[in-house]
Amino acid sequence: MQLLSDRILNMATSATLAMAAKARELRGEGKDIIGLSLGEPDFNTPDFIKEAAIQAINDNYNSYSPVDGYGELKDAIITKFKRDNNLTYTPAQIVVSTGAKQSLANIAGVMINEGDEVILPCPYWVSYADIVKLNDGVPVEVKTSIDTDFKMTASQLEAAITPNTKMLWFSSPCNPSGSVYSKDELRALADVLVKHPNIYVVSDEIYEHINYGEGHVSMAEFDDMYDRTITVNGVSKAFAMTGWRIGYIGAPEKIARACNKMQGQITSGANCIAQRAVITALNESPSRVQYMIDEFKVRRDLILSLLNDIEGFNTNTPEGAFYVFPNISHFFGKTFRGTTINNASDFSMYLLEEALVATVDGGAFGNPDCIRISYAASQEQIIEAIKRIKEVVS
Ligand SMILES: Cc1ncc(COP(=O)(O)O)c(C=O)c1O
């Protein structure tokens, strides 16, 4: 009998984590690798949040919390949803989890049956397809391109819907393209969905605050979508709290209760100290973390201007998150020291080995013509990395 389950054998390793591991290995060999592969702010968690965690330790928060989160944290989340998104939720509609990643895994676990189709506009966040597959669902990729700023159009959505469609999952601002759906664009998608009342939406809004454009719109803001949208959010990105592991959902009550049940058998409540700190984070005005977003914008403009100077890098203008997603198919078929670059994976590996810059293969996000470059790095690192990339592709 085989040792490992088909389930795990069929699962892809997270490409972003795999690239980070490879970069670490090369660093261990003494190579000066610039890491632009991970999706994590390079800022420290703000002091006012750290102090709240220290206070929680001193106040002896050391017991299991309620599975779906402390009541005070749910209240802070409800306040945040109202203040930032004009969304009204009750405590029974909120579930706090160990990162938005667990929120997504919970949703898949409680909603997907074998053969259910989940529409994923491409490029999508690296874990969506594998979380869906792990739960016997079928990811249905909808290809988008730079011409539509990597956004799915209403007619593409319509064409992807079948009698087996259960859900649509998307992120806005998008990881990896940085694209942000406008209100009109979301409304156009909603207009298609209202004709198919059994389809639910996962609106992943974890980059909500890292938005350089007209501002954030939540799918659940539309009255006719509220009852079938699960709004996913978390503190990893905007508050520089990736390692604290707190995410949450606002969802129809039936779905929230099911997520609570699922989590109760798997992890119980999220880390109690982190939960206490997040109460403070969410009760503050988002303006407390605006300094990070301002800096990300400066870096976005910097990296775009540097990349636009390299022949063969075709980029959109990301309106949010902290990634650029250039199409680099110009380089396919080119050979270096006997090795031919056939796809984005080869290209990303070439950049790692020759330029000592870690990026991620766009294939992991459903688009093998692109690579993802994170600009959650200092301006000096960005300048040096793009200089190295320019040298090795010229
Ligand atoms: C679009 C998207 N959703 C969810 C997550 C997971 O975030 P968390 O750290 O809260 O698990 C990430 C993290 O990279 C992300 O980019």
The ligand as an SDF file (V2000), in Angstrom:
LIG
                    3D

 16 16  0  0  0  0  0  0  0  0999 V2000
   -4.5430   36.9020   -2.5120 C   0  0  0  0  0  0  0  0  0  0  0  0
   -4.1300   36.2790   -1.2210 C   0  0  0  0  0  0  0  0  0  0  0  0
   -5.0610   35.6980   -0.4660 N   0  0  0  0  0  0  0  0  0  0  0  0
   -4.7460   35.1210    0.6990 C   0  0  0  0  0  0  0  0  0  0  0  0
   -3.4480   35.1140    1.1670 C   0  0  0  0  0  0  0  0  0  0  0  0
   -3.1610   34.4380    2.4900 C   0  0  0  0  0  0  0  0  0  0  0  0
   -2.9030   35.3510    3.4740 O   0  0  0  0  0  0  0  0  0  0  0  0
   -2.6700   34.9380    5.0010 P   0  0  0  0  0  0  0  0  0  0  0  0
   -1.2730   35.3420    5.3150 O   0  0  0  0  0  0  0  0  0  0  0  0
   -3.6650   35.7330    5.7690 O   0  0  0  0  0  0  0  0  0  0  0  0
   -2.9010   33.4740    5.1230 O   0  0  0  0  0  0  0  0  0  0  0  0
   -2.4380   35.7060    0.4190 C   0  0  0  0  0  0  0  0  0  0  0  0
   -1.0340   35.6660    0.8770 C   0  0  0  0  0  0  0  0  0  0  0  0
   -0.1040   35.7530    0.1110 O   0  0  0  0  0  0  0  0  0  0  0  0
   -2.7900   36.3200   -0.8010 C   0  0  0  0  0  0  0  0  0  0  0  0
   -1.8630   36.9060   -1.5650 O   0  0  0  0  0  0  0  0  0  0  0  0
  1  2  1  0
  2  3  1  0
  2 15  2  0
  3  4  2  0
  4  5  1  0
  5  6  1  0
  5 12  2  0
  6  7  1  0
  7  8  1  0
  8  9  2  0
  8 10  1  0
  8 11  1  0
 12 13  1  0
 12 15  1  0
 13 14  2  0
 15 16  1  0
M  END
$$$$
